[in-house]
Amino acid sequence: MISKNLILAINPGSTSTKIAVFSGAEQIFVKNIKHSAEELAPFEKITDQYEFRKNIILAELKANNIELESLKVIVGRGGLVKFIPSGVYSVNEAMIADLKAGINGEHASNLGGLIANDIAQSIQGSKAYIADPVVVDELQDVARISGHPAFERVSIFHALNQKAIARTYAKDINKKYEDLNLIVVHLGGGISVGAHCKGRVIDVNQALDGEGPFSPERSGTIPVGQLAKLCFSGKHTLDEVKKMITGKGGYVAYLETNDAYEVEKRADSGDKKAELMQNAMAYQVSKEIGAMATVLKGKVDAILLTGGIAYSKPFVALVKEHVEFLAPIAVYPGEDEMKALALNGHLVLSDEVVASEYK
């Protein structure tokens, strides 16, 4: 029997909006709505799209006989708000203002809280939240030091998926997440490696634009002296350099593809360059795992591999070869961000978690 207390999860991406409806832990509807370049062209800023995307979501719900009155919790993908601890946050005026202003940058995920709030406002008894945005910040103070006071290390990573996978693993072994030391590795278009110490991510590479392993689309940590020379060479604009770091780095720069499976197939068929790049990415991921093991002082209960690239058995084998001496390795391929959002919504709906106030 479908509950009348449904949860709507909203995950806006750059060219799509994923929505899913859950009754408790059961997913009863899911849709990935694609947006063409032509549809998005009229909007100057990403946040200008929220009315357009909201109306499409409402139309999809109506077409699939989802009654709005049954939606008691609406959870949007957390955007680039202020740096905040992990958790579920009620959407309030302060958050709306920060999402619209893009205080930590413009990203499609900023639309999640805006759309969730707008829909919730139209439904009596419904409430809007965000959960574990990419700017979850639980870094220990020593991890913030960069090496020069003009720069500070910040926490931007795949918090939603990392936290959900860490909790899933803890449940699988009948322990509490807060009692474990884990290294969680998100392997996707971007790669983040987090040191989870008793429920807090005390160190993690800044996965958006500049630290850690290279990935299918990102350059990761690159030689800073060479980067400084390139920036002042007069050959590239700021936007071009930023795209070299994020979007056109990694596999894209070396192999002209962001498809890790394609790279795997090319390597398997004898393409030596593809094989080298796949080995290099696994090598860099392994080095980052080793670094996080030192952060946890060698007391690592498990290493968890997740994200789309975790489906690749050859890639996982390469990483295991380097790091399996550190701790047991568990693999959770893919990323179910919709389920993770809904899980957080369910925790609030069932009063297992009290939503935090965003300030």
GIRABEL-V35170 format. One line per field, one symbol per residue. ss: DSSP state (A for helix, B for strand, O for the rest). A space follows every 50 residues. Layout:
ss=???
This chain:
ss=OOOOOBBBBBBBOOOBBBBBBBBOOBBBBBBBBBOOAAAAAOOOOAAAAA AAAAAAAAAAAAAOOOOAAABBBBBBBOOOOOOBOOOBBBOOAAAAAAAA AOOOOOOOOAAAAAAAAAAAAOOOOOBBBBBOOOOBOOOOAAAABOOOOO OBOOOOOOAAAAAAAAAAAAAAOOOOAAAOBBBBBBBOOOBBBBBBBOOB BBBBOOOOOOOOOOOOOBOOOOOAAAAAAAAOOOOOOAAAAAAAABOOOA AAAAAOOOOAAAAAAAAAOOOAAAAAAAAAAAAAAAAAAAAAAAAOOOOO OBBBBBBAAAAOAAAAAAAAAAAOOOOOBBBBBBOOAAAAAAAAAAAAAO OOOOOBBOO
